[in-house]
Amino acid sequence: MTTQTQLLRFITAGSVDDGKSTLIGRLLHDSKSIFEDQFSAISKTSAKRGATAVDLSLLTDGLQAEREQGITIDVAYRYFATPKRKFIIGDTPGHEQYTRNMVTAASTANLAIILIDARRGVLTQTKRHSYLASLLGVPHVVLAVNKMDMVDYSKQRFEEIVGEYQRFAGHLGLHDVHCIPLSALNGDNVVERSESMDWYLGPTLLEFLETVEIDHDVNTRDFRFPVQWVCRPQTDEFHDFRGFAGRIEAGEVSVGDEITVLPSGRTTRVKEIVTYDGKLQTAFAPQSVTLTLEDEIDISRGDLFVRSADVQPQVGNTFRAMLCWLSESPLEKGRKYLVKHTTRVARCLFSGIDHRVDVNTLELLPADTLRMNDIAQIQLKVQQPLAFDDYDTDRATGSFIVIDEATNNTVAAGMII
């Protein structure tokens, strides 16, 4: 396996007891990505509980409270690899009161696996998680109809669920939806093809994860580089060095390119691209690099570099956004909060709530405040100008979090529209 193996980040989501943790456990087990001592430990735990087979969900349900309740509370991350691709899995909570945890996991995901219990069909949480996947711009969705063994591997039942889900997904703009019937408990169509569902001719889940195209999930056109750190090493060797460190969030840049520094609007050219391994002629997302410039310009953390020839982001103090409220304390409209956008932090004020979204019906409802798990379109006013894109254009420069200045808690996550 080479160091250049592509990385796929994906999440599992669905209602409680749909089998998300078991599915991940099956993926890890059947792809031979767990150690013998791990398997031995969960085998002993399963035996103590009186289970007749090894409970693979224990591989991800790591918190003691989760094991006692049999549900996933926090986002459990797991890592595994095959010769074709590396994977980071986020096992998100299924219960409604933990929906906010899914927002964290989905914000960086390339793909979402939406699980449905074949016996129960499309439920409220299925719709909620699908709407969140759409809102957070997850490019690819797998509808995994689980527990097919409980409905006698019925093709008709599978097609009923797929039809109902696709009608709902069409309203959300989820166009890249791939449907797979499986049984995580028995391993049908997870890694190995199911003999009990010979009517299904598509790929297994792992085959799809290994081959889904993700090269175009990142904006490769417009260069975006939020300055994270101004490097001024006080050493004899680098006495005159002045570089600007950060991660390229979109596009690419080459030595000699003219760039614009926002929000000031001043222009200069790239002199050098420096990395830990040496200097580059060209760098691209998502590399972390240090740029040196030909001209001395007043630049600080939070400024944004863009290529002058590319489509320019908007610069302003006000914008509209879709917001997921994460805090148990409701929104106070007249109160000042902090907004963190890329590497810039500024004070902000909610100047209006346009509407709240009922994720079950997609109905737009009036709202005076927001409570935990509410999703709404809001208007935000910031004290300092920000350089931003629409979230659909670039997830990094189109997203932000809201922080309670008094407690330093993250209270909301937003997507600029």
DRENSEGU-623441 format. One record per residue (C-alpha): x, y, z; residue in one letter. Coordinates in pm, 1 decimal. Layout:
BEGIN
- xx,yy,zz,res
- X,Y,Z,A
...
END
This chain:
BEGIN
- xx,yy,zz,res
- 0.0,0.0,0.0,M
- 148.7,334.1,-103.6,T
- 145.3,658.8,91.8,T
- -61.2,808.7,-191.9,Q
- -364.4,582.7,-126.8,T
- -678.1,796.1,-144.8,Q
- -864.0,876.2,177.8,L
- -1242.9,848.7,204.1,L
- -1424.3,994.9,503.9,R
- -1774.2,860.5,557.7,F
- -2039.5,851.3,827.9,I
- -2315.6,611.7,920.4,T
- -2648.7,757.7,1024.7,A
- -3000.7,638.8,1092.3,G
- -3246.2,566.2,1370.3,S
- -3169.5,388.4,1695.7,V
- -3120.4,11.1,1648.0,D
- -3088.3,31.4,1270.3,D
- -2752.3,-144.0,1308.4,G
- -2496.4,129.2,1242.9,K
- -2239.5,6.1,1494.6,S
- -2289.2,-354.0,1384.0,T
- -2236.1,-253.6,1021.8,L
- -1906.4,-82.8,1102.5,I
- -1800.7,-380.6,1312.6,G
- -1880.4,-610.3,1021.0,R
- -1679.4,-390.8,781.6,L
- -1380.1,-397.8,1015.3,L
- -1408.7,-771.0,1082.5,H
- -1467.8,-894.3,727.8,D
- -1197.0,-667.5,584.2,S
- -956.6,-811.0,844.9,K
- -896.0,-470.4,1003.9,S
- -917.4,-567.6,1372.7,I
- -656.5,-728.3,1596.9,F
- -696.5,-1068.0,1759.1,E
- -699.6,-919.3,2110.2,D
- -981.8,-680.5,2011.1,Q
- -1186.4,-966.9,1872.3,F
- -1113.8,-1175.4,2182.0,S
- -1227.1,-892.8,2411.3,A
- -1560.4,-837.5,2237.8,I
- -1613.5,-1214.6,2218.0,S
- -1583.8,-1237.4,2597.8,K
- -1816.7,-939.1,2646.3,T
- -2071.1,-1091.6,2408.8,S
- -2057.0,-1423.2,2598.3,A
- -2112.8,-1245.6,2931.5,K
- -2427.2,-1089.4,2787.1,R
- -2554.6,-1429.7,2680.7,G
- -2525.2,-1360.4,2307.4,A
- -2505.3,-1663.1,2080.7,T
- -2272.6,-1483.4,1836.7,A
- -2005.5,-1214.8,1864.1,V
- -2161.0,-868.0,1895.6,D
- -1955.6,-669.1,1643.4,L
- -2119.3,-339.1,1747.1,S
- -1894.4,-344.6,2055.3,L
- -1602.9,-246.8,1830.7,L
- -1746.5,104.8,1805.7,T
- -1971.0,143.0,2110.6,D
- -1675.2,224.7,2332.0,G
- -1834.3,434.3,2606.0,L
- -1957.0,240.7,2908.1,Q
- -2291.9,424.3,2896.4,A
- -2335.9,317.6,2534.4,E
- -2266.1,-46.5,2615.3,R
- -2517.4,-41.9,2900.4,E
- -2791.2,121.0,2689.4,Q
- -2703.6,-47.3,2360.1,G
- -2701.5,287.9,2176.7,I
- -2430.6,517.2,2039.0,T
- -2407.7,853.5,2218.2,I
- -2091.6,1023.2,2092.6,D
- -1938.0,1008.8,1746.1,V
- -1710.0,704.1,1742.6,A
- -1431.4,729.2,1484.0,Y
- -1263.8,422.9,1340.9,R
- -988.4,384.0,1083.8,Y
- -915.9,102.5,841.8,F
- -763.6,49.2,499.9,A
- -775.1,-182.8,201.9,T
- -522.0,-203.1,-82.0,P
- -742.5,37.9,-279.3,K
- -827.5,310.9,-25.2,R
- -795.6,437.3,331.8,K
- -1108.2,507.1,535.8,F
- -1215.6,718.5,833.2,I
- -1557.6,615.5,965.4,I
- -1777.9,829.3,1186.5,G
- -2045.9,627.3,1367.9,D
- -2299.6,900.1,1449.1,T
- -2575.3,885.8,1712.5,P
- -2918.7,770.2,1605.5,G
- -3129.3,918.2,1884.1,H
- -3286.8,1259.2,1815.7,E
- -3132.3,1425.6,2121.0,Q
- -2785.0,1352.3,1978.8,Y
- -2856.3,1481.8,1626.7,T
- -2614.8,1771.0,1685.6,R
- -2328.0,1517.6,1704.8,N
- -2396.7,1419.4,1345.1,M
- -2334.8,1776.4,1228.6,V
- -1975.7,1752.3,1349.6,T
- -1909.5,1424.9,1171.7,A
- -2090.0,1511.2,846.8,A
- -1917.3,1846.4,800.1,S
- -1600.7,1679.2,665.6,T
- -1751.4,1362.1,514.6,A
- -1729.3,1260.9,148.6,N
- -2011.4,1010.8,186.2,L
- -2301.4,927.5,416.9,A
- -2442.6,579.4,472.3,I
- -2808.1,618.4,570.8,I
- -2925.1,296.8,734.1,L
- -3286.1,182.8,727.6,I
- -3431.2,-114.7,913.8,D
- -3607.0,-318.4,644.1,A
- -3889.0,-394.4,887.6,R
- -3959.5,-31.1,981.9,R
- -3883.8,155.1,658.0,G
- -3826.3,530.2,631.1,V
- -3858.2,696.3,973.8,L
- -3836.0,1048.0,1114.2,T
- -3466.0,1018.1,1193.4,Q
- -3400.4,886.9,842.5,T
- -3544.8,1209.1,702.9,K
- -3365.5,1424.7,958.3,R
- -3026.5,1272.9,884.0,H
- -3085.7,1285.8,507.8,S
- -3175.8,1654.1,533.0,Y
- -2861.6,1719.9,736.5,L
- -2651.2,1534.5,479.8,A
- -2802.6,1754.0,209.5,S
- -2760.4,2071.3,414.4,L
- -2396.2,1992.1,492.7,L
- -2320.5,1919.5,128.9,G
- -2221.3,1553.6,164.6,V
- -2157.7,1465.2,-202.9,P
- -2250.6,1095.0,-198.4,H
- -2521.6,897.8,-16.6,V
- -2558.9,522.2,24.1,V
- -2904.0,401.6,127.0,L
- -2824.8,80.6,314.5,A
- -3142.6,-120.6,371.9,V
- -3030.2,-331.9,666.3,N
- -3174.9,-640.6,836.0,K
- -3290.7,-790.3,508.1,M
- -3267.6,-1130.9,680.4,D
- -3561.6,-1022.6,898.4,M
- -3786.8,-978.3,592.3,V
- -3682.2,-1300.8,416.8,D
- -3450.8,-1108.5,181.2,Y
- -3758.0,-972.7,1.1,S
- -3682.8,-786.0,-322.3,K
- -4030.9,-630.9,-312.2,Q
- -3974.0,-487.0,36.6,R
- -3638.5,-344.8,-71.5,F
- -3793.3,-175.1,-376.0,E
- -4075.8,-28.4,-163.0,E
- -3828.7,133.9,74.9,I
- -3606.4,260.4,-207.6,V
- -3905.0,417.5,-384.1,G
- -4026.4,594.9,-69.6,E
- -3677.4,723.1,14.8,Y
- -3600.9,846.1,-337.1,Q
- -3923.4,1048.0,-344.1,R
- -3816.1,1225.2,-23.9,F
- -3451.4,1261.4,-134.9,A
- -3562.6,1425.2,-459.4,G
- -3699.1,1721.7,-262.0,H
- -3361.0,1761.2,-88.2,L
- -3149.3,1766.8,-401.8,G
- -2975.5,1438.7,-313.9,L
- -2905.3,1308.7,-664.0,H
- -2613.3,1069.9,-606.9,D
- -2794.8,804.2,-401.6,V
- -2687.3,439.8,-433.1,H
- -2911.6,174.6,-273.9,C
- -2777.7,-154.0,-131.7,I
- -2974.9,-431.7,46.8,P
- -2771.9,-594.2,323.2,L
- -2759.4,-770.4,657.1,S
- -2485.6,-634.7,881.4,A
- -2544.7,-913.0,1133.7,L
- -2486.2,-1192.1,880.3,N
- -2249.4,-1004.9,649.7,G
- -2474.7,-1011.7,340.7,D
- -2353.0,-758.7,79.0,N
- -2123.4,-582.9,325.8,V
- -1786.7,-720.0,214.8,V
- -1897.0,-1050.2,61.7,E
- -2179.4,-1082.7,-190.3,R
- -2500.2,-1237.2,-55.5,S
- -2616.5,-1573.0,-187.8,E
- -2959.1,-1503.0,-38.9,S
- -3009.4,-1191.4,-255.5,M
- -2899.3,-1307.7,-598.3,D
- -3154.9,-1063.4,-742.4,W
- -2926.1,-772.9,-641.9,Y
- -2665.9,-719.0,-915.2,L
- -2490.3,-407.1,-781.8,G
- -2166.7,-380.3,-582.9,P
- -2125.7,-477.0,-219.5,T
- -2091.1,-191.7,27.4,L
- -1712.4,-221.1,48.2,L
- -1680.2,-242.2,-330.2,E
- -1877.4,80.4,-361.9,F
- -1672.2,256.0,-91.8,L
- -1352.3,154.0,-269.3,E
- -1461.1,278.2,-612.0,T
- -1685.8,583.7,-559.2,V
- -1536.0,886.2,-734.6,E
- -1431.9,1158.4,-486.2,I
- -1168.5,1352.2,-682.9,D
- -1415.2,1630.5,-760.8,H
- -1559.9,1663.7,-408.6,D
- -1318.7,1954.2,-342.4,V
- -1329.2,2285.6,-529.4,N
- -1024.3,2248.3,-755.1,T
- -1076.4,2572.1,-945.2,R
- -1059.4,2870.6,-709.7,D
- -758.7,2907.1,-479.0,F
- -848.6,2967.5,-112.8,R
- -580.4,2991.6,156.8,F
- -678.4,3118.7,505.4,P
- -370.8,3242.9,690.3,V
- -327.6,3043.1,1009.1,Q
- 9.0,3171.6,1129.7,W
- 263.0,3441.0,1043.0,V
- 609.1,3279.1,1062.9,C
- 891.9,3505.2,1179.9,R
- 1160.6,3271.6,1322.7,P
- 1415.0,3460.9,1531.7,Q
- 1723.6,3265.6,1425.3,T
- 2041.0,3364.4,1240.1,D
- 1959.5,3126.9,954.8,E
- 1605.9,3259.3,900.1,F
- 1649.8,3614.3,1029.4,H
- 1477.7,3776.0,729.8,D
- 1220.5,3501.5,672.4,F
- 852.6,3606.4,670.9,R
- 609.4,3336.8,570.0,G
- 237.2,3273.7,599.1,F
- 138.0,2923.5,706.8,A
- -194.4,2750.5,658.8,G
- -384.7,2483.4,469.1,R
- -498.3,2522.9,109.8,I
- -874.4,2475.0,132.8,E
- -945.1,2486.2,-242.0,A
- -770.5,2511.9,-576.5,G
- -397.5,2535.8,-634.6,E
- -122.4,2798.6,-642.2,V
- 216.6,2821.4,-813.1,S
- 527.0,3031.5,-764.2,V
- 477.6,3359.6,-952.2,G
- 95.8,3361.3,-929.2,D
- -61.3,3697.2,-848.8,E
- -272.5,3673.7,-534.4,I
- -514.7,3908.4,-361.7,T
- -517.6,3940.4,16.5,V
- -868.2,3974.2,159.5,L
- -1037.4,4163.7,311.0,P
- -781.2,4441.5,239.8,S
- -778.9,4379.3,-137.6,G
- -403.5,4430.4,-179.5,R
- -218.6,4224.2,-440.1,T
- 125.8,4065.9,-461.5,T
- 290.3,3754.7,-606.2,R
- 394.1,3422.9,-454.7,V
- 771.0,3410.9,-409.9,K
- 814.3,3064.0,-256.5,E
- 606.5,2765.7,-145.7,I
- 775.4,2603.5,153.4,V
- 692.9,2268.1,316.7,T
- 859.0,2047.9,577.0,Y
- 1012.7,1840.9,297.2,D
- 1143.5,2137.6,98.8,G
- 1018.1,2387.3,-159.1,K
- 748.8,2327.7,-420.9,L
- 669.1,2488.7,-753.2,Q
- 294.8,2419.6,-719.3,T
- 74.4,2327.2,-423.7,A
- -290.6,2227.1,-411.0,F
- -570.9,2145.5,-167.7,A
- -557.4,2006.3,96.7,P
- -182.2,2058.2,144.1,Q
- -48.8,2255.1,439.7,S
- 223.8,2494.4,325.7,V
- 399.2,2821.0,405.7,T
- 389.6,3093.4,139.2,L
- 638.7,3377.4,108.5,T
- 545.5,3686.6,-92.6,L
- 734.6,3929.8,-310.6,E
- 601.0,4239.8,-133.2,D
- 580.8,4346.6,230.4,E
- 209.2,4366.6,310.3,I
- 38.3,4393.3,647.4,D
- -108.5,4043.2,681.8,I
- -232.5,3865.7,995.4,S
- -408.5,3546.5,1101.4,R
- -756.4,3528.8,952.0,G
- -673.0,3697.3,619.8,D
- -755.1,3501.3,304.6,L
- -528.0,3457.3,0.6,F
- -700.8,3407.5,-336.5,V
- -556.4,3407.3,-686.9,R
- -641.7,3735.0,-856.6,S
- -748.3,3553.7,-1175.5,A
- -995.0,3324.1,-996.1,D
- -1357.9,3387.3,-904.0,V
- -1344.8,3617.3,-602.3,Q
- -1527.5,3546.8,-275.7,P
- -1770.4,3795.3,-127.4,Q
- -1642.9,4038.6,135.9,V
- -1887.3,4186.9,384.0,G
- -2022.7,4223.8,735.8,N
- -2363.4,4065.0,675.8,T
- -2479.4,3738.6,521.7,F
- -2755.2,3479.9,531.4,R
- -2693.1,3121.9,637.8,A
- -2857.1,2794.3,727.0,M
- -2787.1,2727.9,1094.5,L
- -2794.6,2415.8,1311.3,C
- -2841.0,2512.1,1676.1,W
- -2632.9,2276.6,1892.8,L
- -2667.0,2417.8,2243.5,S
- -2911.3,2323.2,2518.6,E
- -2945.3,2697.5,2588.3,S
- -3170.9,2869.8,2331.9,P
- -3057.7,3148.8,2100.8,L
- -3081.6,3499.2,2249.0,E
- -3133.2,3733.3,1953.2,K
- -3008.6,4051.5,2119.5,G
- -2695.5,3890.5,2259.5,R
- -2350.3,3907.6,2100.4,K
- -2172.5,3584.6,2012.5,Y
- -1840.4,3499.6,1847.2,L
- -1827.5,3362.6,1493.9,V
- -1526.2,3156.3,1381.9,K
- -1493.3,3152.3,1004.6,H
- -1185.0,2971.4,865.9,T
- -908.4,3116.2,1087.9,T
- -1078.1,3449.3,1172.0,R
- -1280.0,3512.0,1488.5,V
- -1515.0,3811.1,1515.1,A
- -1805.8,3922.5,1728.7,R
- -2146.8,3878.3,1571.5,C
- -2514.0,3951.9,1623.7,L
- -2817.8,3761.9,1496.2,F
- -3008.4,4031.5,1309.8,S
- -3296.5,3806.1,1210.3,G
- -3444.2,3455.7,1186.2,I
- -3609.8,3412.8,846.8,D
- -3768.4,3076.1,923.1,H
- -3720.9,2738.3,1088.9,R
- -3731.2,2417.2,885.3,V
- -3950.4,2119.1,977.0,D
- -3720.2,1841.6,853.6,V
- -4004.9,1589.6,835.4,N
- -4219.7,1792.3,593.5,T
- -3961.2,2053.8,478.2,L
- -4221.7,2315.3,580.1,E
- -4085.9,2662.8,662.5,L
- -4209.4,2782.5,1001.1,L
- -4181.4,3122.0,1175.8,P
- -3944.6,3133.4,1475.4,A
- -3848.1,3389.3,1739.2,D
- -3569.2,3178.6,1887.8,T
- -3381.9,2852.7,1822.6,L
- -3347.7,2551.4,2049.7,R
- -3124.3,2245.9,2041.8,M
- -3139.7,2055.0,1709.8,N
- -3337.5,2333.6,1537.6,D
- -3240.0,2415.6,1179.9,I
- -3316.0,2763.0,1048.4,A
- -3227.3,3029.5,793.4,Q
- -3081.5,3329.7,975.0,I
- -2923.8,3668.3,910.9,Q
- -2590.1,3739.5,1076.1,L
- -2401.6,4065.4,1122.7,K
- -2030.6,4052.4,1211.0,V
- -1814.7,4324.6,1358.6,Q
- -1525.4,4273.8,1114.2,Q
- -1560.1,4203.2,740.3,P
- -1523.0,3839.5,631.7,L
- -1423.9,3696.0,293.4,A
- -1660.1,3408.6,222.3,F
- -1810.9,3186.2,-47.8,D
- -2146.2,3014.3,-64.1,D
- -2128.2,2676.8,108.8,Y
- -2221.1,2504.1,-218.4,D
- -1911.2,2657.7,-379.0,T
- -1662.9,2579.9,-103.3,D
- -1735.8,2401.8,222.8,R
- -1437.9,2554.7,407.4,A
- -1492.6,2922.9,325.3,T
- -1871.8,2884.3,329.7,G
- -1901.7,2743.7,681.7,S
- -1863.0,2879.9,1032.8,F
- -1931.1,2802.1,1396.1,I
- -2087.7,3024.0,1661.1,V
- -1930.9,3039.3,2006.9,I
- -2081.6,3161.7,2334.1,D
- -1828.8,3418.7,2451.4,E
- -1917.5,3367.1,2818.2,A
- -1876.9,2988.6,2829.1,T
- -1657.0,2930.9,2522.0,N
- -1901.6,2657.9,2412.9,N
- -1979.6,2599.2,2045.7,T
- -2352.4,2671.4,2020.3,V
- -2419.4,2651.9,1645.3,A
- -2278.8,2557.3,1306.4,A
- -2369.7,2745.9,992.5,G
- -2357.1,2719.2,613.7,M
- -2355.9,3046.2,415.4,I
- -2612.0,3069.6,134.3,I
END
